[in-house]
Amino acid sequence: STPTPTVSTLAPTASTQDELGTPSLTPFVSPPTEWECSDSTLRLRTFNGKGEPSWRGCVWVSNKPYRCNDQSLASHCPETCNICNTCQDSALRFKLLKAGGRRIARNCEWVKNKQTLIRCAYAGVAETCPRTCGLCN
């Protein structure tokens, strides 16, 4: 069984600064140590009928099951799309909460690029990028 993640209330330190040197106030959690199939809790970027970006969650995917035919959406919502036989990173951009309530759009490639352990501890990231965060066996 996977331990329940816990939120840290510690103030940010120099090691929790983003690439611009701005301290991050994103809640840190104790990420799981092994993969357990679950939908990402982070909002994903998709495009509406006019081609404009729109931010949605896995509930939106579940409202119309044909959306699971899109492998990018399925990779972000594996439980909803019943693809729990494979441990994979989300192929989509997702939103993270940063200092001052600002949300930034990132992807698993960004998590992998540098400070991977710190970035995997951001709330929701390890579940969204399990391969990058070392949860896949």
C-alpha positions as CSV (number, residue, x, y, z in Angstrom):
1,S,0.0,0.0,0.0
2,T,1.2,3.5,-0.8
3,P,1.6,6.0,2.0
4,T,-0.8,8.9,2.1
5,P,1.0,12.1,0.9
6,T,1.5,14.7,3.5
7,V,1.6,18.5,2.9
8,S,4.7,20.3,4.2
9,T,4.1,23.7,5.8
10,L,7.8,24.6,5.8
11,A,8.7,28.0,4.3
12,P,10.5,27.8,0.9
13,T,14.3,27.6,1.1
14,A,17.0,28.4,-1.5
15,S,16.6,24.8,-2.8
16,T,12.9,25.4,-3.6
17,Q,13.5,28.4,-5.9
18,D,12.3,28.1,-9.5
19,E,14.6,28.7,-12.5
20,L,14.3,32.4,-12.1
21,G,15.3,32.4,-8.5
22,T,11.8,33.1,-7.2
23,P,10.9,31.1,-4.1
24,S,8.1,28.7,-4.8
25,L,5.1,28.6,-2.5
26,T,3.6,25.5,-4.2
27,P,2.6,23.1,-1.5
28,F,5.1,20.3,-1.3
29,V,4.0,16.8,-0.6
30,S,5.7,13.5,0.2
31,P,5.3,11.9,-3.2
32,P,4.3,8.3,-3.4
33,T,7.2,5.8,-3.7
34,E,5.5,3.5,-6.3
35,W,3.0,3.9,-9.0
36,E,-0.7,3.5,-8.3
37,C,-3.0,4.1,-11.2
38,S,-4.9,7.4,-10.7
39,D,-6.0,10.4,-12.7
40,S,-3.9,13.5,-12.4
41,T,-5.3,16.2,-10.1
42,L,-3.7,18.9,-12.2
43,R,-5.7,20.7,-14.9
44,L,-4.7,19.8,-18.5
45,R,-4.5,22.0,-21.5
46,T,-6.8,21.2,-24.4
47,F,-8.3,23.3,-27.2
48,N,-11.9,24.3,-27.7
49,G,-13.8,24.2,-31.0
50,K,-12.3,27.6,-32.0
51,G,-8.7,26.3,-31.5
52,E,-8.3,28.4,-28.3
53,P,-6.6,26.8,-25.3
54,S,-8.8,25.6,-22.5
55,W,-7.9,24.2,-19.1
56,R,-9.9,21.1,-18.0
57,G,-9.7,18.3,-15.5
58,C,-10.3,14.5,-15.8
59,V,-14.0,15.0,-14.8
60,W,-14.3,16.8,-18.2
61,V,-12.7,13.8,-19.9
62,S,-15.1,11.4,-18.1
63,N,-18.2,13.4,-19.3
64,K,-17.7,12.1,-22.8
65,P,-16.0,8.7,-22.9
66,Y,-14.9,9.2,-26.6
67,R,-12.3,11.7,-25.3
68,C,-10.3,8.7,-24.0
69,N,-9.7,7.9,-27.7
70,D,-7.2,10.8,-27.6
71,Q,-4.1,9.2,-26.2
72,S,-2.8,12.5,-24.8
73,L,-6.0,12.9,-22.7
74,A,-5.9,9.2,-21.7
75,S,-2.3,9.6,-20.5
76,H,-3.4,12.4,-18.2
77,C,-6.5,10.5,-16.9
78,P,-5.5,6.8,-17.0
79,E,-8.0,5.7,-14.3
80,T,-10.9,7.4,-16.1
81,C,-9.8,6.0,-19.5
82,N,-9.1,2.5,-18.1
83,I,-5.5,2.3,-19.2
84,C,-4.0,1.3,-15.9
85,N,-2.0,-1.5,-17.5
86,T,0.8,1.0,-18.4
87,C,2.7,3.5,-16.2
88,Q,3.3,6.6,-18.3
89,D,3.8,10.3,-18.0
90,S,1.0,12.7,-19.1
91,A,1.7,13.9,-22.6
92,L,-0.1,17.2,-21.9
93,R,0.7,20.5,-20.4
94,F,-0.7,21.0,-16.9
95,K,-1.1,23.9,-14.5
96,L,0.9,24.3,-11.2
97,L,0.1,26.8,-8.5
98,K,3.1,29.1,-7.9
99,A,3.9,32.0,-5.5
100,G,1.1,34.5,-5.0
101,G,-1.5,32.2,-6.4
102,R,-0.1,32.5,-10.0
103,R,-0.6,29.4,-12.1
104,I,2.0,28.3,-14.6
105,A,1.7,25.8,-17.4
106,R,4.4,23.1,-17.5
107,N,4.8,19.5,-18.7
108,C,6.7,16.4,-17.7
109,E,9.6,17.3,-19.8
110,W,10.0,20.4,-17.7
111,V,9.9,18.3,-14.5
112,K,12.6,16.0,-16.0
113,N,14.9,18.9,-17.2
114,K,16.3,19.9,-13.8
115,Q,15.5,19.9,-10.1
116,T,13.5,16.7,-10.8
117,L,13.2,15.7,-7.1
118,I,12.0,19.1,-6.1
119,R,9.6,19.3,-8.9
120,C,8.2,15.8,-8.3
121,A,7.4,17.0,-4.8
122,Y,5.0,19.7,-6.1
123,A,1.5,18.7,-5.3
124,G,0.1,16.5,-8.1
125,V,3.3,16.3,-10.2
126,A,4.5,12.7,-9.2
127,E,1.0,11.3,-10.1
128,T,1.0,13.3,-13.3
129,C,4.6,12.3,-14.3
130,P,5.1,8.9,-12.6
131,R,7.8,7.7,-15.1
132,T,9.9,10.9,-14.7
133,C,9.5,10.8,-10.9
134,G,10.7,7.2,-10.7
135,L,7.4,5.5,-9.7
136,C,7.2,3.0,-12.6
137,N,8.8,-0.4,-11.9
